[in-house]
């Protein structure tokens, strides 16, 4: 046997001594029987497989649904639709703001839940614009959703255990990356089964014969010396010939260099740079962009709210009045608006900026016509971090204002970002939807490892946005993920590597 069992890691040794030839070895089993963490299991499996001691015998993907904090609260206290139904069943007609106040829910949740009840014919509005019960029977989908949430209190649910109806309901109340506003978080887990190889059986016997237990001391600490416990301990061998880390001082961060290069390129094309504060209010972050206050369209941004101070002091005029009128009745934009009562309290609520487009809205109030503007801005949205997502990220945001600006110009700009700034050879335009642009286009590029993914959205601002902010000319707008463009440009496969503390990775990366 070519393996020196004395150099096996304790995680490998303990696992090897615990399993037998022909038995199935899974992460769940090792966690349960040896108390390993999942990360430790994966390390041990990887190391032993590379040495030929373990071999993979089967692999399958398991889809699991797990309640979020919101889902657990709704399972215990009822969904917003349930609670509205119960409240209105007492016989009193109430306006949506009154319902939100009595139930202690966000107005956006009340609007979505009431829409569900209204669509099913359970609730309606009277002449005073107050909601009342029209049908005393709770809609079936509301009751079934409540049952599905209570089922989640028992623990994670495997997709294979759900009926077709439950799967359809689960698709409505779950998100893959478990956003804060979703009752269920969907995760995909690889279940891999391993077995010992013949070489593994020999290695196990060699470990037993050498009396290696995995409890050997690998680090000599002051406590071990002071207590004297080292006298009766067994030590792991030290590799005195192991190479040391390579240190190279005085290098720039490649992502920082890339951002500066993008700024220089756009400036050379005649764009002026803009910037703004990280903390914004709901007015500029959404209302000024014609995103209705209590509509599901607002859910495309899972914002972080500022705890203190909760509200800004005031919103600038005449923009507040113009935007409020655009939402309520279209104002002077030629639109009918969203036909609801604009909430002047909600619009002052402070959040961390969730999109770079907020700065484009600011810029419209002071822009030169014609004009070209851009920014590289940091944004914040709740998201599960993975290879292409971060909880905070950078966008390159921009607008082009001019009488002759048109869709063809916008497509040309998107092509430039995909090919010249991201460095992609394959890209495509995809129709999109944003409340503040029409038409709306997404630009997608093909990564050599990760495949196709979206860079961001773009479009031509709607009159409800531009006219309300004092602009009569067409405005092209885009907001693209510069982190994702950097992944392609720098040749990396994980967005987290842009912010790695691993200095070696930073110093050897392409483009530094």
HELIX and SHEET records of a PDB file:
HELIX    1   1 UNK A    5  UNK A    7  5                                   3    
HELIX    2   2 UNK A   10  UNK A   18  1                                   9    
HELIX    3   3 UNK A   27  UNK A   34  1                                   8    
HELIX    4   4 UNK A   38  UNK A   50  1                                  13    
HELIX    5   5 UNK A   69  UNK A   77  1                                   9    
HELIX    6   6 UNK A   80  UNK A   88  1                                   9    
HELIX    7   7 UNK A   96  UNK A  103  1                                   8    
HELIX    8   8 UNK A  107  UNK A  119  1                                  13    
HELIX    9   9 UNK A  140  UNK A  152  1                                  13    
HELIX   10  10 UNK A  159  UNK A  161  5                                   3    
HELIX   11  11 UNK A  164  UNK A  173  1                                  10    
HELIX   12  12 UNK A  198  UNK A  209  1                                  12    
HELIX   13  13 UNK A  222  UNK A  227  1                                   6    
HELIX   14  14 UNK A  229  UNK A  232  5                                   4    
HELIX   15  15 UNK A  254  UNK A  268  1                                  15    
HELIX   16  16 UNK A  282  UNK A  285  1                                   4    
HELIX   17  17 UNK A  287  UNK A  289  5                                   3    
HELIX   18  18 UNK A  296  UNK A  300  5                                   5    
HELIX   19  19 UNK A  319  UNK A  328  1                                  10    
HELIX   20  20 UNK A  346  UNK A  348  5                                   3    
HELIX   21  21 UNK A  357  UNK A  364  1                                   8    
HELIX   22  22 UNK A  407  UNK A  416  1                                  10    
HELIX   23  23 UNK A  417  UNK A  421  3                                   5    
HELIX   24  24 UNK A  463  UNK A  466  1                                   4    
HELIX   25  25 UNK A  467  UNK A  469  5                                   3    
HELIX   26  26 UNK A  482  UNK A  490  1                                   9    
HELIX   27  27 UNK A  495  UNK A  499  5                                   5    
HELIX   28  28 UNK A  503  UNK A  508  1                                   6    
SHEET    1   A 4 UNK A 157  UNK A 158  0                                        
SHEET    2   A 4 UNK A  54  UNK A  67 -1                                        
SHEET    3   A 4 UNK A 184  UNK A 196 -1                                        
SHEET    4   A 4 UNK A 174  UNK A 175  1                                        
SHEET    1   B 2 UNK A 123  UNK A 125  0                                        
SHEET    2   B 2 UNK A 131  UNK A 133 -1                                        
SHEET    1   C 7 UNK A 272  UNK A 273  0                                        
SHEET    2   C 7 UNK A 371  UNK A 380  1                                        
SHEET    3   C 7 UNK A 392  UNK A 401 -1                                        
SHEET    4   C 7 UNK A 475  UNK A 481 -1                                        
SHEET    5   C 7 UNK A 451  UNK A 461 -1                                        
SHEET    6   C 7 UNK A 437  UNK A 447 -1                                        
SHEET    7   C 7 UNK A 427  UNK A 431 -1                                        
SHEET    1   D 2 UNK A 279  UNK A 281  0                                        
SHEET    2   D 2 UNK A 350  UNK A 352 -1                                        
END                                                                             
